[in-house]
Amino acid sequence: MRVFITGGAGFIGSHLADALIARGDSVTILDNMSTGSAKNIAHLAGKITVHEGDIRDLALVEKLIQDCDLVLHMAAALGVKNIMEHTIESIDRNFTGSEVVLNAATKFDKRLIIASTSEIYGKNPNQPLNEESDRVVGAPQKIRWTYSDAKALEEAVAHTLHKTHGLKVTIVRFFNTVGPRQTGQYGMVVPRFIQAALKNEDIIIYDDGSQSRVFCHVQDAVKAVLTLADTDSTIGDYFNVGGVGETTIKELATKIIERTQSKSTITYIPYTDAYPAGFEDMQRRVPDITKIKKTIDWAPTHTLDSIIDSVAASLKN
Ligand SMILES: NC(=O)c1ccc[n+]([C@@H]2O[C@H](COP(=O)([O-])OP(=O)(O)OC[C@H]3O[C@@H](n4cnc5c(N)ncnc54)[C@H](O)[C@@H]3O)[C@@H](O)[C@H]2O)c1
């Protein structure tokens, strides 16, 4: 199968490329290398085709989509810090850029998977979140929600194109996905903490650390995406993809210190010292993964311990 991955030099995209090459598919990547990196795909040199460019380039996207059987749309601007510092550019990439991909997949009648996010549920306090949970987002001046808004609009366009034009799309809502190659540079908590722990530096927790998350290893997420893509009954549908085992950020930091045998200590700082004005957080974010389990018999295999070990091993290298 010929697979086209937008954002294929990024964290999840590059792991998708690995899995596809391993099973004998051909892979073409389009990436503007904004948060992605040539390093993530260097080991695939000669095995994949790489185009450095932007998903807003209509002619290029149409050409690449025309030549493939499956599109995995992973390209996006993400990372809370990144979104808050480059708001308009991020909205444009995530909404306008995705519209280009959605329209081209519709035009050439291609199977498409789009990467959405648990952020679309916002700060809905009713946890765990299932696919029918409401969006509860803050006021527009709380800039962090623009990522959630752009992704929700992308989903709405995908959903509508499926209904009106038969677009063969499946929507994947990733919850906190972690693993080798994810960078802590844009505020991702697991690589940021592990990097600090490996250097015996202070681990900085924003607020009091009582906020909780559930982490999913990227290899589990990749398996979910590829199985959904191979299952035609998932067309027109949407699925949470997340891990199991809720943990507070304080527990996460403590566990990371233990498992990496670090001498780091934990420091707490207020959100106002970490983010520009307009930030607000959600206290919990827990996925309900009943639907994907029932539909494609998928379940995450990694525990938080194995996730930490895997990220620590890759950062040591
Ligand atoms: N990692 C997570 O926890 C998580 C959670 C929810 C949703 N997601 C979604 O999964 C997808 C992949 O995320 P990731 O974690 O691999 O992030 P990433 O930043 O590593 O990957 C995104 C890739 O898209 C590329 N890109 C950005 N804008 C582009 C543009 N305009 N044109 C071409 N390429 C562009 C970047 O260079 C990068 O390689 C994204 O859509 C993201 O919103 C990720």
PDBQT file of the ligand as one rigid body, heavy atoms in Angstrom, charges set to zero:
ROOT
HETATM    1  N1  LIG A 401       1.563  13.700  21.080  1.00  0.00    +0.000 N 
HETATM    2  C1  LIG A 401       0.390  13.827  21.670  1.00  0.00    +0.000 C 
HETATM    3  O1  LIG A 401       0.253  13.601  22.879  1.00  0.00    +0.000 OA
HETATM    4  C2  LIG A 401      -0.822  14.232  20.882  1.00  0.00    +0.000 A 
HETATM    5  C3  LIG A 401      -2.036  14.345  21.598  1.00  0.00    +0.000 A 
HETATM    6  C4  LIG A 401      -3.165  14.719  20.893  1.00  0.00    +0.000 A 
HETATM    7  C5  LIG A 401      -3.118  14.938  19.545  1.00  0.00    +0.000 A 
HETATM    8  N2  LIG A 401      -1.927  14.843  18.876  1.00  0.00    +0.000 N 
HETATM    9  C6  LIG A 401      -1.950  15.112  17.434  1.00  0.00    +0.000 C 
HETATM   10  O2  LIG A 401      -1.173  14.126  16.777  1.00  0.00    +0.000 OA
HETATM   11  C7  LIG A 401      -0.523  14.695  15.627  1.00  0.00    +0.000 C 
HETATM   12  C8  LIG A 401       0.967  14.398  15.698  1.00  0.00    +0.000 C 
HETATM   13  O3  LIG A 401       1.491  15.009  16.862  1.00  0.00    +0.000 OA
HETATM   14  P1  LIG A 401       2.963  14.749  17.397  1.00  0.00    +0.000 P 
HETATM   15  O4  LIG A 401       2.892  14.563  18.848  1.00  0.00    +0.000 OA
HETATM   16  O5  LIG A 401       3.628  13.734  16.551  1.00  0.00    +0.000 OA
HETATM   17  O6  LIG A 401       3.617  16.172  17.173  1.00  0.00    +0.000 OA
HETATM   18  P2  LIG A 401       4.882  16.642  16.311  1.00  0.00    +0.000 P 
HETATM   19  O7  LIG A 401       4.988  18.118  16.528  1.00  0.00    +0.000 OA
HETATM   20  O8  LIG A 401       6.046  15.819  16.628  1.00  0.00    +0.000 OA
HETATM   21  O9  LIG A 401       4.386  16.333  14.830  1.00  0.00    +0.000 OA
HETATM   22  C9  LIG A 401       3.718  17.250  14.019  1.00  0.00    +0.000 C 
HETATM   23  C10 LIG A 401       4.486  17.322  12.720  1.00  0.00    +0.000 C 
HETATM   24  O10 LIG A 401       3.796  18.185  11.804  1.00  0.00    +0.000 OA
HETATM   25  C11 LIG A 401       4.761  19.013  11.161  1.00  0.00    +0.000 C 
HETATM   26  N3  LIG A 401       4.032  20.210  10.729  1.00  0.00    +0.000 N 
HETATM   27  C12 LIG A 401       3.489  21.177  11.489  1.00  0.00    +0.000 A 
HETATM   28  N4  LIG A 401       2.878  22.097  10.722  1.00  0.00    +0.000 NA
HETATM   29  C13 LIG A 401       3.040  21.682   9.434  1.00  0.00    +0.000 A 
HETATM   30  C14 LIG A 401       2.643  22.233   8.189  1.00  0.00    +0.000 A 
HETATM   31  N5  LIG A 401       1.952  23.368   8.114  1.00  0.00    +0.000 N 
HETATM   32  N6  LIG A 401       2.979  21.567   7.067  1.00  0.00    +0.000 NA
HETATM   33  C15 LIG A 401       3.699  20.402   7.134  1.00  0.00    +0.000 A 
HETATM   34  N7  LIG A 401       4.108  19.848   8.288  1.00  0.00    +0.000 NA
HETATM   35  C16 LIG A 401       3.780  20.490   9.423  1.00  0.00    +0.000 A 
HETATM   36  C17 LIG A 401       5.812  19.276  12.220  1.00  0.00    +0.000 C 
HETATM   37  O11 LIG A 401       7.053  19.678  11.698  1.00  0.00    +0.000 OA
HETATM   38  C18 LIG A 401       5.882  17.908  12.897  1.00  0.00    +0.000 C 
HETATM   39  O12 LIG A 401       6.823  17.068  12.250  1.00  0.00    +0.000 OA
HETATM   40  C19 LIG A 401      -0.877  16.177  15.646  1.00  0.00    +0.000 C 
HETATM   41  O13 LIG A 401      -1.958  16.400  14.766  1.00  0.00    +0.000 OA
HETATM   42  C20 LIG A 401      -1.320  16.438  17.067  1.00  0.00    +0.000 C 
HETATM   43  O14 LIG A 401      -2.235  17.516  17.140  1.00  0.00    +0.000 OA
HETATM   44  C21 LIG A 401      -0.776  14.491  19.523  1.00  0.00    +0.000 A 
ENDROOT
TORSDOF 0
